[in-house]
């Protein structure tokens, strides 16, 4: 057996009447769990959202385009934010990473109960004047059903989204991944009916990944009888582009007065990245070196 590695595929089927994406994301979900020390429910929510974001971002065109999924709910998890590009990079965080609830009626992690009622927002930043923003009310809070509804309501694309995260007893990630299957406008009724029947027969994404943890196997099951043709393959990973320099620019934006207050306290300050939980420490001397840059930027802010 070959060594496991997260990756994503794109495929077509039924004479291009169907386009599909599938992903395995165990390692990147485990990396996010370690970075944020998430509970099993929070890990499942974050892993599902990251898988979905990566497949949706693969539809972007430009190398600098970004896709963000933002979920806001009234449940104890409160929501999450995930950002992905079409280079296979994803990052994200859960607003309350330590939430714990009893299993749902099916005996599974109660992601929907943890998120509650609220909204799903998808932001596509394609480096134009304004990003494209689509928003719908949450359907279940389980994320896959919500993304399915988003495609139907906001983009009018008949789609089926399946996402899953399976945890080990010691709270590490055992399986993670998902699929997105979309019908083209010229899809024939017979193709639609057969695909719908295939989707109905699926018990869960993780049960398929337990059989064989590859995106190809996932699509073979989802698109049984359609003989999917893989058109691209891409490695995916949890990646954050935060740096100490980026955080120093954030400090500069606080302005001269605020930085002088920080210096007067004579203590080191620690800033932490929401997306990857990396911490950056600035000494008093380092903050002093930023003061001249605030005096350059302040006239620009006033204009």
QUIMO-V437282 format. One record per pair of residues at least 6 apart in sequence whose ideal C-beta (glycine too) atoms are under 7 Angstrom apart, sorted by the first residue. I is the first residue (numbers start at 1). J is the second residue. If there is no record, write none. Layout:
i=I j=J
i=I j=J
//
This chain:
i=4 j=26
i=4 j=213
i=5 j=235
i=6 j=24
i=6 j=25
i=6 j=26
i=6 j=27
i=6 j=28
i=6 j=235
i=6 j=236
i=6 j=237
i=7 j=24
i=7 j=215
i=7 j=233
i=7 j=234
i=7 j=235
i=7 j=236
i=8 j=21
i=8 j=23
i=8 j=54
i=8 j=55
i=8 j=58
i=8 j=88
i=8 j=215
i=8 j=234
i=8 j=236
i=9 j=22
i=9 j=215
i=9 j=216
i=9 j=230
i=9 j=232
i=9 j=233
i=10 j=21
i=10 j=58
i=10 j=231
i=10 j=232
i=11 j=20
i=11 j=219
i=11 j=228
i=11 j=229
i=11 j=230
i=11 j=231
i=12 j=18
i=12 j=19
i=12 j=229
i=12 j=231
i=13 j=20
i=13 j=223
i=13 j=226
i=13 j=227
i=13 j=228
i=13 j=229
i=14 j=191
i=14 j=226
i=16 j=184
i=17 j=183
i=17 j=184
i=17 j=186
i=17 j=187
i=17 j=188
i=17 j=191
i=18 j=181
i=18 j=183
i=18 j=187
i=18 j=191
i=18 j=195
i=18 j=223
i=18 j=226
i=19 j=182
i=19 j=184
i=20 j=179
i=20 j=180
i=20 j=181
i=20 j=219
i=20 j=223
i=20 j=228
i=21 j=55
i=21 j=58
i=21 j=179
i=21 j=180
i=22 j=179
i=22 j=215
i=22 j=218
i=22 j=219
i=23 j=51
i=23 j=54
i=23 j=55
i=23 j=177
i=23 j=178
i=23 j=215
i=23 j=236
i=24 j=177
i=24 j=209
i=24 j=213
i=24 j=214
i=24 j=215
i=25 j=47
i=25 j=50
i=25 j=51
i=25 j=176
i=25 j=177
i=25 j=236
i=26 j=173
i=26 j=175
i=26 j=176
i=28 j=50
i=28 j=90
i=28 j=236
i=28 j=237
i=28 j=238
i=29 j=43
i=29 j=47
i=29 j=50
i=29 j=165
i=29 j=173
i=29 j=176
i=30 j=172
i=30 j=173
i=31 j=238
i=32 j=46
i=32 j=50
i=32 j=92
i=32 j=238
i=33 j=43
i=33 j=173
i=35 j=276
i=35 j=277
i=36 j=93
i=36 j=94
i=36 j=97
i=36 j=277
i=37 j=97
i=38 j=46
i=38 j=94
i=38 j=97
i=39 j=97
i=39 j=98
i=39 j=99
i=39 j=100
i=40 j=109
i=40 j=167
i=40 j=171
i=41 j=77
i=41 j=99
i=41 j=100
i=41 j=101
i=41 j=109
i=41 j=110
i=41 j=111
i=41 j=114
i=42 j=77
i=42 j=94
i=42 j=97
i=42 j=99
i=43 j=165
i=43 j=167
i=43 j=173
i=44 j=109
i=44 j=111
i=44 j=165
i=45 j=77
i=45 j=80
i=45 j=94
i=45 j=111
i=45 j=114
i=45 j=115
i=45 j=143
i=46 j=80
i=46 j=92
i=46 j=94
i=47 j=165
i=47 j=173
i=47 j=176
i=48 j=143
i=48 j=144
i=48 j=163
i=48 j=164
i=48 j=165
i=48 j=178
i=49 j=69
i=49 j=71
i=49 j=80
i=49 j=82
i=49 j=92
i=49 j=143
i=50 j=82
i=50 j=90
i=50 j=92
i=51 j=163
i=51 j=176
i=51 j=177
i=51 j=178
i=52 j=69
i=52 j=143
i=52 j=147
i=52 j=161
i=52 j=163
i=52 j=178
i=53 j=67
i=53 j=69
i=53 j=82
i=53 j=84
i=53 j=90
i=54 j=84
i=54 j=88
i=54 j=90
i=54 j=236
i=55 j=178
i=55 j=180
i=56 j=67
i=57 j=67
i=57 j=84
i=57 j=85
i=57 j=86
i=58 j=86
i=60 j=67
i=60 j=86
i=60 j=124
i=60 j=126
i=62 j=126
i=62 j=127
i=63 j=87
i=64 j=127
i=65 j=85
i=65 j=86
i=65 j=125
i=65 j=126
i=65 j=127
i=66 j=83
i=66 j=85
i=66 j=125
i=67 j=84
i=67 j=122
i=67 j=124
i=68 j=81
i=68 j=82
i=68 j=83
i=68 j=123
i=69 j=82
i=69 j=122
i=70 j=81
i=70 j=121
i=70 j=123
i=71 j=79
i=71 j=80
i=71 j=115
i=71 j=118
i=71 j=120
i=72 j=79
i=72 j=118
i=72 j=119
i=73 j=79
i=73 j=115
i=73 j=116
i=73 j=117
i=73 j=118
i=73 j=138
i=73 j=141
i=74 j=116
i=74 j=117
i=74 j=118
i=75 j=113
i=75 j=114
i=75 j=115
i=75 j=116
i=75 j=141
i=76 j=96
i=76 j=99
i=76 j=114
i=77 j=94
i=77 j=95
i=77 j=96
i=77 j=99
i=77 j=114
i=77 j=115
i=78 j=95
i=78 j=96
i=79 j=95
i=79 j=115
i=79 j=118
i=80 j=92
i=80 j=93
i=80 j=94
i=80 j=95
i=81 j=92
i=81 j=93
i=82 j=90
i=82 j=92
i=83 j=91
i=83 j=92
i=84 j=90
i=88 j=234
i=88 j=235
i=88 j=236
i=88 j=237
i=89 j=237
i=89 j=239
i=90 j=236
i=90 j=238
i=91 j=238
i=91 j=239
i=91 j=240
i=91 j=275
i=91 j=276
i=92 j=275
i=93 j=274
i=93 j=275
i=99 j=114
i=101 j=110
i=101 j=113
i=101 j=114
i=102 j=110
i=103 j=109
i=103 j=110
i=104 j=110
i=104 j=112
i=104 j=113
i=111 j=141
i=111 j=142
i=111 j=143
i=112 j=140
i=112 j=141
i=112 j=142
i=115 j=138
i=115 j=141
i=116 j=141
i=117 j=138
i=118 j=138
i=119 j=135
i=119 j=137
i=119 j=138
i=120 j=135
i=120 j=136
i=120 j=138
i=120 j=146
i=120 j=150
i=121 j=133
i=121 j=135
i=122 j=134
i=122 j=150
i=123 j=131
i=123 j=133
i=124 j=131
i=124 j=132
i=125 j=131
i=134 j=150
i=134 j=154
i=134 j=155
i=136 j=149
i=136 j=150
i=136 j=153
i=136 j=154
i=138 j=146
i=139 j=145
i=139 j=146
i=139 j=149
i=140 j=146
i=143 j=163
i=144 j=161
i=144 j=162
i=144 j=163
i=144 j=178
i=147 j=161
i=148 j=159
i=148 j=160
i=148 j=161
i=151 j=157
i=151 j=159
i=152 j=158
i=152 j=159
i=157 j=182
i=158 j=182
i=158 j=183
i=159 j=180
i=159 j=181
i=159 j=182
i=160 j=181
i=160 j=199
i=161 j=180
i=162 j=178
i=162 j=179
i=162 j=202
i=162 j=205
i=163 j=178
i=163 j=205
i=164 j=176
i=164 j=177
i=164 j=178
i=164 j=204
i=164 j=205
i=164 j=206
i=165 j=173
i=165 j=176
i=166 j=174
i=166 j=175
i=166 j=206
i=167 j=173
i=167 j=174
i=168 j=174
i=175 j=206
i=175 j=209
i=175 j=210
i=175 j=213
i=177 j=205
i=177 j=209
i=177 j=215
i=177 j=218
i=178 j=205
i=179 j=218
i=179 j=219
i=179 j=222
i=181 j=195
i=181 j=222
i=183 j=192
i=194 j=225
i=198 j=222
i=198 j=223
i=198 j=224
i=202 j=222
i=208 j=217
i=208 j=218
i=208 j=221
i=209 j=218
i=211 j=217
i=216 j=230
i=219 j=228
i=220 j=228
i=240 j=273
i=240 j=275
i=240 j=276
i=240 j=278
i=242 j=273
i=242 j=275
i=242 j=276
i=242 j=278
i=244 j=280
i=247 j=271
i=247 j=280
i=248 j=290
i=251 j=259
i=251 j=282
i=251 j=287
i=251 j=290
i=252 j=290
i=252 j=293
i=252 j=294
i=252 j=297
i=255 j=294
i=255 j=298
i=256 j=291
i=256 j=294
i=256 j=295
i=256 j=298
i=259 j=287
i=259 j=290
i=259 j=291
i=259 j=294
i=262 j=269
i=262 j=287
i=263 j=284
i=263 j=287
i=263 j=288
i=266 j=284
i=268 j=281
i=268 j=282
i=268 j=283
i=268 j=284
i=269 j=282
i=270 j=279
i=270 j=281
i=271 j=280
i=272 j=279
//
